[in-house]
Amino acid sequence: MTNRNRILLTWISFLSYALTGALIIVTGIVMGNIAKYFNVPISSMSNTFTFLNTGILISIFLNVWLMEIVPLKRQLIFGFFLMILAIIGLIFGHNLAIFSACMFVLGVVSGITMSIGTYIITHIYEGKECGSRLLFTDSFFSMAGMVFPIISAAFLAHHLQWYWVYACIGAIYFGIFVLSLIVTFPALEDKKSKVAGEKKEKWGLGVLFLGIAALCYILGQLGFVAWIPEYATKTLGMTISGAGELVSYFWGAYMVGMWIFSVLLKRFDLQRFVMVLSAIATIMMYAFITDKNTSHLIYVISILGFFSSAIYTTLITLGAQQTKEASPKLVNFILLCGTIGTMLTFVVTSPIVKHYGAHAALATANGLYAVVFIMCVLLGFVTKHRINGHSGGH
């Protein structure tokens, strides 16, 4: 494989994470406007976004097999046309059924693209470089999380309709589409013998703890981020621009944290590292939901974003290290658990917001972060990454 081809493939991975990040993270910003547009309560509207998250989950789950049947290039090209149809549907379809269907399609396209992006990184990079690249790739999720709330808040402040935000997100996929036309994708056959060997590997109890931690972490994180605008505007009396700024600061610090931790990750034992990060993140989230002084919140949420940044990728890396050879199926399992957390975001938080308010949803997210910390502590007793000779990093 040429160096140019490897770089272009890596950029497809970067953009695939940015696409998913943008689609998921703008939800909290645009949800109030969409609820008004369709004249439904915000708690009911949030349930509709479950179609987006379900599409992501189903596509990541199915793409393990789909990648062996449909070439990666064809999937990405077809996904581009599906995305155009979904955005047209959002602009011209003025009922909830069409909106839900379009959200589901966007979820499917996004999930397929992200699973291809993850596959590319784990396939073209090895060892420590793979772990570092995966962390850097994941930073594009948070980069989109920093940029798109600002874009969305600006659109809404200038009285542009919410669907133009999704048209703007479509530009990311246009980049993926152009790149996919000019690159040569890696062949899947190379890993088949490896995968056959992995089926015989015993995963152990550590993988269960990692799966629970991944699910609770993503559910807690997205549940927290999704309801910050509602909490900030209704409870703390902030403007939508101020609320969007809070979300942007979280993802901005998250992105910086990923860049810094991608270097530091190699110097620490991963299990102890993720245990400390989850403890600090849990404490900072508690500080955010108990502090009513809005001038403090930008600092608190930035520290929270910074220390949250490496948790998920470290859980995935630790998962791969529970066997002697890094296992793509094991990585997919942890990724799938995280994606289930994404799908459950509004299923779990909407009833809480409806009955108890947005603050209760943030408190629930804080409880989920505490569960992540507990799972990381329990993992310390059963992890195999040290036995398998992975204790110094990926």
VENWOVEN-V720457 format. One record per pair of residues at least 6 apart in sequence whose ideal C-beta (glycine too) atoms are under 8 Angstrom apart, sorted by the first residue. I is the first residue (numbers start at 1). GAP is how many residues later the second one is. If there is no record, write none. Layout:
i gap
I GAP
I GAP
//
This chain:
i gap
1 123
1 183
1 185
5 178
5 179
6 118
8 171
8 174
8 175
9 111
9 115
9 174
9 176
9 177
10 110
10 111
10 114
10 123
10 127
11 164
11 168
12 64
12 104
12 105
12 108
12 164
12 167
12 168
12 171
13 103
13 104
13 105
13 107
13 108
13 124
14 103
14 122
14 123
14 126
15 102
15 125
15 157
15 158
15 160
15 161
15 164
16 97
16 98
16 100
16 101
16 160
17 97
17 100
17 120
17 121
17 123
17 124
17 127
18 122
18 123
18 125
18 126
18 154
19 91
19 94
19 95
19 125
19 150
19 153
19 154
19 157
20 36
20 90
20 91
20 93
20 94
20 121
20 124
21 119
21 120
21 121
21 122
21 123
21 124
21 127
21 230
22 122
22 123
22 125
22 126
22 147
22 150
23 29
23 83
23 84
23 87
23 143
23 146
24 28
24 29
24 32
24 198
24 318
25 119
25 120
25 123
25 124
25 200
25 222
25 226
26 122
26 123
26 126
26 139
26 143
27 19
27 22
27 25
27 199
28 121
28 197
28 198
28 199
28 200
28 201
28 202
28 219
29 119
29 120
29 123
29 124
29 127
29 136
29 200
29 211
29 214
29 215
29 218
30 122
30 126
30 132
30 135
31 11
31 14
31 15
31 18
31 195
31 198
31 199
32 10
32 197
32 198
32 201
32 208
33 123
33 129
34 11
34 65
34 128
35 6
35 7
35 9
35 10
37 124
37 125
38 7
38 57
38 58
38 61
40 56
41 313
42 188
42 311
43 307
43 308
43 310
43 311
44 306
46 180
46 300
46 303
46 304
46 307
47 299
47 300
47 303
48 48
48 51
48 52
48 55
49 54
49 296
49 297
50 293
50 295
50 296
50 297
51 49
51 50
51 52
51 53
51 56
52 51
52 52
52 54
52 55
52 58
53 54
53 289
53 290
53 291
53 292
53 293
54 50
54 53
54 289
55 48
55 49
55 50
55 51
55 52
55 53
55 54
55 55
55 56
56 51
56 52
56 54
56 55
56 58
56 283
56 286
56 287
57 50
57 54
57 279
57 282
57 283
57 285
57 286
58 49
58 50
58 53
59 48
59 49
59 50
59 51
59 52
59 53
59 56
60 51
60 52
60 54
60 55
60 272
60 275
60 276
60 279
61 275
61 278
63 12
63 48
63 49
63 52
63 53
64 51
64 265
64 268
66 9
66 46
67 8
67 48
67 49
67 52
67 121
68 120
71 114
72 44
72 47
72 48
72 108
72 113
73 107
73 108
73 110
73 112
75 37
75 41
76 37
76 40
76 100
76 101
76 104
77 100
77 103
77 104
79 30
79 33
79 34
79 94
79 97
80 93
80 94
80 96
80 97
82 23
82 26
82 27
83 22
83 23
83 26
83 87
83 90
84 86
85 20
86 16
86 17
86 19
86 20
86 23
86 80
87 15
87 76
87 79
87 80
87 83
89 9
89 10
89 12
89 13
89 16
90 9
90 12
90 73
90 76
91 72
91 76
93 6
93 9
106 60
109 64
111 228
113 60
113 63
115 217
115 220
117 20
118 16
118 19
118 213
118 217
119 209
120 65
120 66
121 9
121 12
121 13
121 16
122 8
122 12
122 204
122 206
122 209
123 63
123 67
123 68
124 62
125 8
127 267
128 138
128 265
128 266
130 196
130 264
131 134
131 135
131 182
131 186
131 262
131 263
132 130
132 131
132 133
132 134
132 262
134 179
134 182
134 183
134 260
135 123
135 126
135 127
135 130
135 175
135 178
136 122
136 123
136 126
138 120
138 174
138 175
139 115
139 116
139 119
139 120
139 123
139 170
142 109
142 110
142 112
142 113
142 116
142 163
142 167
143 108
143 112
144 28
144 107
145 80
145 102
145 103
145 105
145 106
145 109
145 110
146 102
146 105
146 106
146 108
146 109
147 101
148 17
148 20
148 21
149 95
149 96
149 98
149 99
149 102
150 94
150 95
150 98
151 14
151 17
152 10
152 13
152 92
153 87
153 88
153 90
153 91
153 92
154 87
155 7
155 9
155 10
155 13
156 6
156 84
157 83
157 84
191 137
194 131
194 134
195 133
195 134
197 128
198 125
198 127
198 129
198 130
198 131
198 132
199 130
201 122
201 123
201 124
201 126
203 119
203 120
203 127
204 118
204 178
204 180
205 177
206 112
206 116
206 173
206 176
206 177
206 178
207 112
207 115
207 123
207 126
207 127
209 166
209 167
209 169
209 170
209 173
210 105
210 108
210 109
210 112
210 124
210 127
210 165
210 169
211 108
211 122
211 123
211 126
212 125
212 159
212 163
213 65
213 102
213 158
213 159
213 162
213 163
213 166
214 98
214 101
214 102
214 105
214 120
214 121
214 123
214 124
214 127
215 122
215 123
215 125
215 126
215 129
216 125
216 152
216 153
216 155
216 156
216 159
217 61
217 94
217 95
217 98
217 121
217 124
217 151
217 152
217 155
218 94
218 120
218 121
218 123
218 124
219 122
219 123
219 125
219 126
219 129
219 146
219 149
220 65
220 121
220 144
220 145
220 146
220 147
220 148
220 149
220 151
220 152
221 87
221 91
221 144
222 119
222 120
222 123
223 122
223 125
223 126
223 138
223 139
223 141
223 142
223 145
224 61
224 137
224 138
224 141
224 142
225 22
225 25
226 119
226 120
226 123
226 135
227 122
227 126
227 131
227 134
227 135
228 15
228 18
228 19
228 22
228 73
228 134
229 11
229 14
229 15
229 17
229 18
230 123
230 128
231 127
231 128
231 130
231 131
232 6
232 10
232 11
232 14
232 62
232 65
233 6
233 7
233 10
234 124
235 122
235 123
235 124
236 56
236 58
236 61
238 8
238 56
242 52
245 53
246 51
246 52
246 55
249 49
249 52
249 53
249 56
250 51
250 52
250 54
250 55
251 54
252 50
252 53
253 48
253 49
253 50
253 51
253 52
253 53
253 56
254 51
254 52
254 54
254 55
255 54
256 50
256 53
257 48
257 49
257 50
257 51
257 52
257 53
258 51
258 52
258 55
261 48
261 49
262 48
265 8
265 45
265 49
265 52
265 128
265 129
266 126
266 127
266 128
267 126
268 125
269 117
269 122
269 123
270 44
270 47
270 48
270 51
270 115
270 120
270 121
270 123
270 124
271 47
271 105
271 108
271 109
271 112
271 114
272 108
273 37
273 41
274 36
274 37
274 40
274 41
274 44
274 102
275 98
275 101
275 102
275 104
275 105
277 30
277 31
277 33
277 34
277 37
278 33
278 91
278 94
278 95
278 98
279 94
280 27
281 23
281 26
281 27
281 30
281 88
281 91
282 84
282 87
282 88
282 90
282 91
284 16
284 19
284 20
284 23
285 19
285 77
285 80
285 81
285 84
286 80
287 13
287 17
288 9
288 12
288 13
288 16
288 74
289 70
289 73
289 74
289 77
291 6
291 9
311 61
312 26
315 19
315 23
316 15
316 18
316 19
316 22
317 77
318 61
318 65
318 67
319 11
319 12
319 14
319 15
320 6
320 7
320 10
320 11
320 74
321 63
321 64
321 67
321 69
321 73
322 8
322 61
322 62
322 63
322 66
323 7
323 61
323 65
324 64
324 65
326 68
348 16
349 12
349 15
349 16
352 8
352 9
352 12
353 7
353 8
385 6
//
